């Protein structure tokens, strides 16, 4: 089967990337953007770095700042109302995955009103029209929502997250500016950075992996291993390296899918309101061990990319163990907990396992699994 690759029409990278937002709006004939951001970014003046550019360019804008860390169905519906009230023709999403995911759902519904219940967007929804134009400005280095065709919404009523996959939702332009990420606290930097590593590793070994995305993922792994500690320490070169790395990982996994780690992480963050990246990071070594036998020689390449010495002389089993060990070492270095003790309740494992099995990411896992096997993976961390 031929590989399909979908990316942004336009993306800007590096310090000062956001200065191109007004000219991109005008070039596309857009004049009434609504800014989607969260209350922290607005209060901290981070969103203002963009809105001041709009003011200077004489572009009128509206603001929707009710974004939640794990955007909900009601959050999306409120965003749709705000979009209509502002008579907006585009969305500028400033923030992490939550802001950009909300913008994607709102942009799709604004263009395809028949999906206004939100739940009908789950999976591969048969939308007909492209989203209203989205200009994505990430403030975290991890989700790569600015370059993916995926977004995740929380269903509070059913206590679950659902994944939406839609080529119509990809932002028309991305502005990956490390200066917009410099205010991230160390813990969030670590969580989102490990989310990016999970994207790269899962995308590299998923069933749908292809030669083009393999190149993206292995380079993302190398860059993350090199730059994540520096980004956590808020060093400029670390921030810039991670901004690039997470985008490259997104270019890859968006086109080939993920696996069991993300399927399990979605349930944890929905049920316990745990940061998504933190959940992915804790699960990553466990998921890698589960998938090792189905990874071929790719773990050897992962180990090399992460700087492990002497991998070429190792047996396949040793190389696989070295890759997992390198991930565990990096996680520990940036402060990721080793398990879910004090968070995961044993009585919730059955529900979580069923949710993970039903998750849209699970079929891409290289190793087939059952609900019982997923239960054991959760239990190993309890």
Secondary structure, DSSP 8 states (H G I E B T S, - for coil): --------SEEEESTTGGGGHHHHHHHTT--EEEEE--HHHHHTTSTHHHHHHHHHTT-EEEEE----TT-BHHHHHHHHHHHHHTT-SEEEEEESHHHHHHHHHHHHHHH-GGGTTSGGGTBT----S--SEEEEEESSSS--TTT-SEEEEEETTTTEEEEEE-GGGS-SEEEE-GGGGTT--HHHHHHHHHHHHHHHHHHHHSTT--HHHHHHHHHHHHHHHHHHHHHHTT-HHHHHHHHHHHHHHHHHHHHH---HHHHHHHHHHHHH---HHHHHHHHHHHHHHHHGGGSTTHHHHHHHHTT-TTGGGS-HHHHHHHHHHHHHHHHHHTT--SS-TTT--GGGHHHHHHHHHHSTTGGG-SS---HHHHHHHHHTT-
